[in-house]
Amino acid sequence: MDMWRIQKALLPAEEMLTTIFSDYFVLYMPLDVVSGDFYWVSKQNNRTLIVSADCTGHGVPGAMMSLIGYLLLRMLILLE
């Protein structure tokens, strides 16, 4: 199983970023194959929410923290 594919699936798709921003770049260089860092973007109504998160840990433990952070962000936005 390719862990990078799992973590990459959580990151915003390029198509989503191009619909929100006219000019942007993403510098994403994880230390390990998987990491505790992630970015997240959501646009609802007239608001854009951008998150750059650095979770504690690297490797699989950090990736699990990223997953938890990602899921909590989704839950918070959906409950709003």
C-alpha positions as CSV (number, residue, x, y, z in Angstrom):
1,M,0.0,0.0,0.0
2,D,1.4,3.4,-1.0
3,M,1.0,5.6,2.1
4,W,1.8,8.7,0.0
5,R,-1.3,8.1,-2.1
6,I,-3.4,8.0,1.0
7,Q,-2.1,11.3,2.4
8,K,-2.1,13.0,-1.0
9,A,-5.8,12.1,-1.3
10,L,-6.5,14.4,1.7
11,L,-4.8,17.4,0.1
12,P,-6.9,19.8,-2.0
13,A,-7.0,19.0,-5.7
14,E,-5.4,21.3,-8.1
15,E,-8.7,21.9,-9.8
16,M,-10.2,23.2,-6.6
17,L,-7.2,25.5,-6.0
18,T,-7.5,27.0,-9.5
19,T,-11.2,27.7,-9.0
20,I,-10.5,29.6,-5.8
21,F,-7.2,31.4,-6.6
22,S,-6.1,33.0,-9.8
23,D,-2.4,32.8,-9.0
24,Y,-0.9,30.5,-6.4
25,F,1.8,28.0,-5.7
26,V,2.2,25.1,-3.3
27,L,5.5,24.1,-1.8
28,Y,4.9,20.7,-0.2
29,M,8.1,18.8,0.8
30,P,7.4,16.2,3.4
31,L,10.4,14.9,5.4
32,D,9.4,11.3,5.1
33,V,7.2,9.4,2.7
34,V,4.3,10.5,4.9
35,S,4.3,13.4,7.3
36,G,2.4,15.4,9.9
37,D,2.1,18.5,7.7
38,F,-0.8,19.3,5.5
39,Y,-2.7,22.1,3.9
40,W,-6.4,22.5,3.6
41,V,-8.7,24.9,1.7
42,S,-12.5,25.5,1.8
43,K,-14.7,28.0,0.1
44,Q,-18.2,28.5,1.3
45,N,-20.4,31.5,0.4
46,N,-18.1,34.6,0.2
47,R,-15.4,33.1,2.6
48,T,-12.2,31.2,1.9
49,L,-10.6,29.4,4.7
50,I,-6.9,28.4,4.3
51,V,-5.1,26.2,6.8
52,S,-1.4,25.3,6.8
53,A,-1.0,22.7,9.6
54,D,2.1,21.2,11.2
55,C,1.1,18.3,13.3
56,T,3.4,16.8,15.9
57,G,5.5,13.9,14.6
58,H,6.8,12.6,11.3
59,G,6.2,9.4,9.5
60,V,3.1,7.3,10.2
61,P,2.4,8.9,13.7
62,G,2.4,12.4,12.1
63,A,0.3,11.2,9.2
64,M,-2.3,9.9,11.6
65,M,-2.3,13.3,13.3
66,S,-2.8,14.9,9.9
67,L,-5.8,12.6,9.3
68,I,-7.4,13.6,12.6
69,G,-6.8,17.3,11.9
70,Y,-8.2,17.0,8.4
71,L,-11.3,15.2,9.6
72,L,-11.9,17.7,12.4
73,L,-11.6,20.6,10.0
74,R,-14.2,19.0,7.7
75,M,-16.5,18.4,10.6
76,L,-16.2,22.0,11.9
77,I,-17.0,23.4,8.4
78,L,-19.9,21.1,7.8
79,L,-21.4,22.0,11.2
80,E,-21.1,25.7,10.6
